Amino acid sequence: MVKDLESENENEMLNKIEGMILDKLVAVHNAGTKSMNYVELTDQISSPHPEDIDTALEDLVAQALIHSADGENYYITNDGLVEHKKRKTQGTLF
């Protein structure tokens, strides 16, 4: 039971971090910049477990919501824009 609660809390934290990443990349996209580098992105997102940011980035790439050709510069995909809007509308962005 405790393990399930920990897993649920971890999933909730990852979803929030994913939402923050999507939000940052949408803002960059809307400003006319195509990408944001890893250092800028991680500097703007706080997490008690920095490795969660890497996990969230990997999850978003795996879902094709963001892309990085070089592992350093990230940009939001069209699917990511749709997902951001969906999460924002549902109130689940972060």
C-alpha positions in Angstrom: 0.0 0.0 0.0 2.8 2.4 0.9 4.6 1.5 -2.3 1.5 2.2 -4.4 1.2 5.7 -2.7 4.9 6.4 -3.4 4.4 5.4 -7.0 1.3 7.5 -7.4 3.1 10.5 -5.9 6.0 10.0 -8.2 3.7 9.8 -11.3 2.0 13.0 -10.2 5.3 14.8 -9.8 6.5 13.6 -13.2 3.2 14.8 -14.8 3.7 18.2 -13.2 7.3 18.4 -14.5 6.1 17.3 -17.9 3.5 20.1 -17.9 6.2 22.7 -16.9 8.4 21.5 -19.7 5.6 21.7 -22.2 4.7 25.2 -20.9 8.3 26.4 -21.3 8.6 25.0 -24.8 5.3 26.5 -25.9 6.4 29.9 -24.6 9.6 29.6 -26.6 7.7 28.4 -29.7 5.3 31.3 -29.4 8.1 33.8 -29.0 9.5 32.6 -32.4 12.4 30.7 -31.0 12.5 27.1 -32.2 14.3 25.4 -29.2 15.5 25.7 -25.7 18.7 24.1 -24.5 18.9 21.6 -21.6 20.6 23.9 -19.2 18.1 26.8 -19.7 15.2 24.3 -19.4 16.5 22.7 -16.2 17.4 26.0 -14.6 13.8 27.2 -15.0 12.2 24.1 -13.5 12.7 23.3 -9.8 12.3 19.8 -8.5 13.4 18.2 -5.3 14.7 15.3 -7.4 16.6 16.7 -10.5 16.6 13.3 -12.1 12.8 13.6 -12.4 13.4 16.4 -15.0 15.5 14.0 -17.1 12.9 11.3 -16.8 10.1 13.7 -17.8 12.2 14.9 -20.8 12.7 11.2 -21.9 9.0 10.5 -21.4 8.0 13.5 -23.5 10.4 12.5 -26.3 9.1 8.9 -26.2 5.6 10.3 -26.6 6.8 12.5 -29.5 5.5 15.6 -27.7 8.9 17.2 -27.8 12.0 16.4 -29.9 15.8 16.8 -29.6 18.1 15.8 -32.4 21.2 16.4 -30.3 20.0 15.7 -26.7 20.7 19.3 -25.7 18.2 21.4 -27.6 14.5 20.7 -27.2 11.6 21.9 -29.2 7.9 21.2 -29.0 6.2 19.2 -31.7 2.7 19.7 -33.2 1.5 16.8 -31.0 3.1 18.6 -28.0 1.2 21.8 -28.8 -2.1 19.8 -28.9 -1.2 18.0 -25.6 -0.3 21.3 -23.9 -3.7 22.8 -24.9 -5.5 19.6 -23.8 -3.8 19.6 -20.4 -4.3 23.3 -19.9 -8.0 23.0 -20.7 -8.4 20.0 -18.4 -6.5 21.8 -15.6 -3.9 19.1 -15.5 -0.9 21.0 -16.9 0.8 21.3 -13.5 
